[in-house]
Amino acid sequence: MPSQSDKARVLEDLHNSGETFVIPNPWDVGSAKMLEEAGFKALATTSSGFAWTLGCADGEVTLEEKLRHCANLCAATSVPISADFENGFADAPEEAAANLMRLAETGVAGASIEDWSRSAIYDFNLAVERVTACVEAVAKLPFPFQLTARAEGLLRRTEDLEQVISRLKAFEAAGAQVLYAPGLSSLEEVAEVRKAIERPLNVLAPFLPSVVLSDYEALGVERISIGGALAGFAKQSASRAIEQLAAGSFSWN
């Protein structure tokens, strides 16, 4: 089994390879193993998918539950794991950074921190302070931790693209290794963000269902994730089978 340092260097190299890679999002150990066996070189957790496995809504998972989940995925796989760490489970920059250091102890090679408090977008200055504190914290680790800064304005429908880009540029200046604006809904928007920043960009693919990998490659996008989409597909499939089972049918099998 590769060490955490080995996994971290693999994840760093993937971001800097000059090629576009897909980092799919397992929701449990079983799905993580399936994705690794399929040949994916890195995985990322999904907050909504994991919440589903616990029977709760996205945003209701506790810090301790998140840490155990990440530790389990890291122990079960040999590829690097990047954690969806939501808002760091704290509003204050120093508390979010302290929680991020606890996360690093689980074996993950990277994590995302977002500017959404679970009820509202953080003030611009506070959002930047939070990223800065997290950057300074992971810089103390003995391996290259890939910190992704997420600007949630489009996804939460609270900001326009110009405002989101302004945040991404500020997060980049603060030292975030990867930038992410979930909710980009056209290749034109992706291209605009790609031109505005220099650090690697993550794009959430389900918002652009007709776009294929080569389209992202042409724009120079480094990383593609799917969020909770695969978990949602599994959930919907199970729901349809359960409905048939409840009606006395076994034809779904």
Secondary structure, 3 states (H helix, E strand, C coil): CCCHHHHHHHHHHHHCCCCCEECCCCCCHHHHHHHHHCCCCCEECCHHHHHHHCCCCCCCCCHHHHHHHHHHHHHHCCCCEEEECCCCCCCCHHHHHHHHHHHHCCCCCEEEEECECCCCECCHHHHHHHHHHHHHHHCCCCCCCEEEEECCHHHHCCCCHHHHHHHHHHHHHHCCCEEECCCCCCHHHHHHHHHHCCCCEEEEHHHCCCCCHHHHHHHCCCEEECCCHHHHHHHHHHHHHHHHHHCCCCCCC
